[in-house]
Amino acid sequence: MNARNYILVLASVFAVAGCAPRATVAPAPRSDTERVLDLALSFESLGDLRRATDVYTSIATRYPQSDPGAKAAYKAGLLRVDPHNPARDDSLALLWFRTALGRAIPLEDRYHAENYSAQLQHLQELRQDLSAQWRMNDSLRSVTRQQGVAIAEHQRRTLELEEQLFAANSELKKLKDVDLQIARTRQHR
C-alpha cells in the first residue's frame, strides 16, 4: 500500500469515527433493592431511625439470600439496639444479628454482629435471672405477709389466754381465800 492510500484510509476512519455517536460508559442500572437500601440510609442519616429500621427489616425479609438482604439484616440489628431509636428492641436486635450471621456479610460486620449477639444474649440471660429474682422476692414478701398475719393472730390469742389465765388465777385465789375462811370458821366452832 502506498502512502496515498494509507492516508486516505486513515482519513476515512477518522471521518467515520467523528460522525459516529460518542460511546459513553453509563453506570449499570441500580436494582430495586439497592434503591430501597439508599432510601433506608437516607432515613437513617436524617435521624428517622424508626422508618430506617422498618425499611431495613423489609429488605431483609423480602430478599433473605441477597447481599442487600444480608446487609439490611445487619443494619436492622444495629438500629434495633440504638438507644435513640424509638423502635429499640433488644430481642429483635438479637434475632436480626443472628439472621445476619447466617448470611454472607463482610468480616468486620460479622465480628460486630457476633459481639452484639453475645452481649445481647448475656443481657437476655441477666434479665431472665432478674425476673426470677423478682418473682422469688414477691413470693417471699407474700410468705412474710402471711407469717406476719399468723404471728399477729398467735399474739392476740396468747394475750387472750394470758387474760383468761390471770382471771382463772384470781378466781382460784378467791376460792382459796373462801376455803380458808370456811376452814377457820369450822375450827373455831
C-alpha positions as CSV (number, residue, x, y, z in Angstrom):
1,M,0.0,0.0,0.0
2,N,1.4,3.3,-0.9
3,A,1.3,6.3,1.3
4,R,-1.5,8.0,-0.5
5,N,-3.9,5.0,0.0
6,Y,-2.7,4.8,3.6
7,I,-3.6,8.5,4.2
8,L,-7.0,8.0,2.5
9,V,-7.9,5.0,4.7
10,L,-6.8,6.9,7.8
11,A,-8.9,10.0,6.9
12,S,-12.0,7.9,6.2
13,V,-11.6,6.1,9.6
14,F,-11.4,9.5,11.4
15,A,-14.4,10.7,9.4
16,V,-16.5,7.7,10.3
17,A,-15.3,7.9,13.9
18,G,-16.2,11.6,14.1
19,C,-19.7,11.0,12.7
20,A,-20.5,8.1,15.0
21,P,-22.3,8.8,18.2
22,R,-19.9,9.1,21.2
23,A,-19.8,6.0,23.3
24,T,-20.2,6.8,26.9
25,V,-19.9,4.4,29.8
26,A,-23.2,4.6,31.6
27,P,-23.4,3.3,35.1
28,A,-25.1,0.0,35.5
29,P,-28.7,0.4,36.4
30,R,-29.3,0.1,40.1
31,S,-31.5,-2.7,41.3
32,D,-34.7,-2.0,43.3
33,T,-33.1,-3.4,46.5
34,E,-30.2,-1.0,46.2
35,R,-32.5,1.9,45.7
36,V,-34.6,0.9,48.8
37,L,-31.3,0.5,50.7
38,D,-30.4,4.0,49.7
39,L,-33.8,5.1,51.0
40,A,-33.2,3.4,54.3
41,L,-29.8,5.0,54.5
42,S,-31.3,8.5,53.8
43,F,-33.9,7.9,56.6
44,E,-31.0,6.9,58.9
45,S,-28.9,10.0,58.0
46,L,-32.0,12.2,58.6
47,G,-32.4,10.7,62.1
48,D,-35.7,8.9,61.3
49,L,-34.5,5.6,62.8
50,R,-37.9,4.0,63.1
51,R,-38.5,4.3,59.4
52,A,-35.0,3.2,58.6
53,T,-35.4,0.2,60.8
54,D,-38.7,-0.7,59.1
55,V,-37.1,-0.4,55.6
56,Y,-34.1,-2.5,56.5
57,T,-36.4,-5.1,58.1
58,S,-38.5,-5.1,55.0
59,I,-35.5,-5.7,52.7
60,A,-34.0,-8.4,54.9
61,T,-37.4,-10.2,54.9
62,R,-38.1,-9.9,51.2
63,Y,-34.6,-10.7,49.9
64,P,-33.1,-13.0,52.5
65,Q,-30.4,-14.6,50.3
66,S,-29.2,-11.5,48.5
67,D,-26.3,-9.3,49.5
68,P,-28.5,-6.3,50.2
69,G,-30.8,-8.6,52.3
70,A,-27.8,-9.6,54.4
71,K,-26.6,-6.0,54.8
72,A,-30.2,-5.0,55.7
73,A,-30.4,-7.7,58.4
74,Y,-27.2,-6.4,59.9
75,K,-28.3,-2.8,59.8
76,A,-31.7,-3.7,61.2
77,G,-29.9,-5.3,64.2
78,L,-27.7,-2.2,64.6
79,L,-30.7,0.1,64.6
80,R,-32.7,-2.1,67.0
81,V,-30.0,-1.6,69.7
82,D,-29.6,2.1,69.1
83,P,-30.7,4.0,72.2
84,H,-32.0,6.9,70.1
85,N,-34.3,4.6,68.1
86,P,-37.9,4.7,69.4
87,A,-38.3,1.2,67.9
88,R,-35.5,-0.1,70.1
89,D,-35.9,-3.8,70.9
90,D,-33.1,-5.9,72.2
91,S,-34.9,-9.2,71.4
92,L,-35.5,-8.2,67.8
93,A,-31.9,-6.9,67.5
94,L,-30.6,-10.3,68.7
95,L,-32.8,-12.0,66.1
96,W,-31.5,-9.7,63.3
97,F,-27.9,-10.2,64.3
98,R,-28.3,-13.9,64.3
99,T,-30.0,-13.7,60.9
100,A,-27.2,-11.6,59.6
101,L,-24.6,-14.1,60.9
102,G,-26.4,-16.8,58.9
103,R,-25.8,-14.8,55.7
104,A,-22.8,-13.6,53.8
105,I,-21.7,-10.4,55.4
106,P,-18.3,-8.7,55.5
107,L,-15.8,-9.9,58.1
108,E,-15.9,-6.6,60.1
109,D,-19.7,-6.7,60.2
110,R,-19.6,-10.3,61.2
111,Y,-17.2,-9.5,64.1
112,H,-19.5,-6.8,65.3
113,A,-22.6,-8.9,64.9
114,E,-21.0,-11.7,66.9
115,N,-20.1,-9.3,69.7
116,Y,-23.6,-7.7,69.7
117,S,-25.2,-11.2,69.7
118,A,-23.1,-12.4,72.6
119,Q,-23.8,-9.2,74.6
120,L,-27.5,-9.3,73.9
121,Q,-27.7,-13.0,74.7
122,H,-25.9,-12.3,78.1
123,L,-28.3,-9.3,78.7
124,Q,-31.3,-11.5,78.0
125,E,-30.0,-14.1,80.5
126,L,-29.5,-11.4,83.1
127,R,-33.0,-10.2,82.5
128,Q,-34.3,-13.7,83.0
129,D,-32.3,-14.1,86.2
130,L,-33.5,-10.7,87.4
131,S,-37.1,-11.6,86.6
132,A,-36.7,-14.9,88.5
133,Q,-35.3,-12.9,91.5
134,W,-38.2,-10.5,91.4
135,R,-40.7,-13.4,91.4
136,M,-38.8,-15.0,94.3
137,N,-38.8,-11.7,96.2
138,D,-42.6,-11.3,95.6
139,S,-43.1,-14.9,96.8
140,L,-41.0,-14.2,99.9
141,R,-42.9,-11.0,100.6
142,S,-46.2,-12.8,100.3
143,V,-45.0,-15.5,102.7
144,T,-43.6,-12.9,105.1
145,R,-47.0,-11.1,105.0
146,Q,-48.8,-14.4,105.7
147,Q,-46.5,-15.2,108.5
148,G,-46.9,-11.7,110.0
149,V,-50.6,-12.2,110.0
150,A,-50.3,-15.6,111.6
151,I,-47.9,-14.2,114.3
152,A,-50.2,-11.3,115.0
153,E,-53.1,-13.8,115.4
154,H,-50.9,-16.0,117.7
155,Q,-50.0,-12.9,119.8
156,R,-53.7,-11.9,120.0
157,R,-54.6,-15.5,121.1
158,T,-51.7,-15.6,123.6
159,L,-52.9,-12.3,125.2
160,E,-56.4,-13.7,125.4
161,L,-55.1,-16.9,127.1
162,E,-53.0,-14.9,129.5
163,E,-56.0,-12.8,130.4
164,Q,-58.1,-15.9,130.9
165,L,-55.2,-17.4,133.0
166,F,-55.0,-14.3,135.1
167,A,-58.8,-14.3,135.5
168,A,-58.7,-18.0,136.5
169,N,-55.8,-17.4,138.9
170,S,-57.8,-14.6,140.5
171,E,-60.8,-16.8,140.8
172,L,-58.6,-19.6,142.4
173,K,-57.2,-17.1,144.9
174,K,-60.7,-16.0,145.8
175,L,-61.8,-19.7,146.1
176,K,-58.7,-20.4,148.2
177,D,-59.5,-17.4,150.5
178,V,-63.1,-18.5,150.8
179,D,-61.9,-22.1,151.5
180,L,-59.5,-20.8,154.2
181,Q,-62.3,-18.8,155.8
182,I,-64.6,-21.8,155.8
183,A,-61.8,-23.9,157.4
184,R,-61.2,-21.3,160.1
185,T,-64.8,-21.0,160.9
186,R,-65.1,-24.7,161.3
187,Q,-62.0,-24.8,163.5
188,H,-63.5,-22.1,165.8
189,R,-66.7,-23.8,166.3
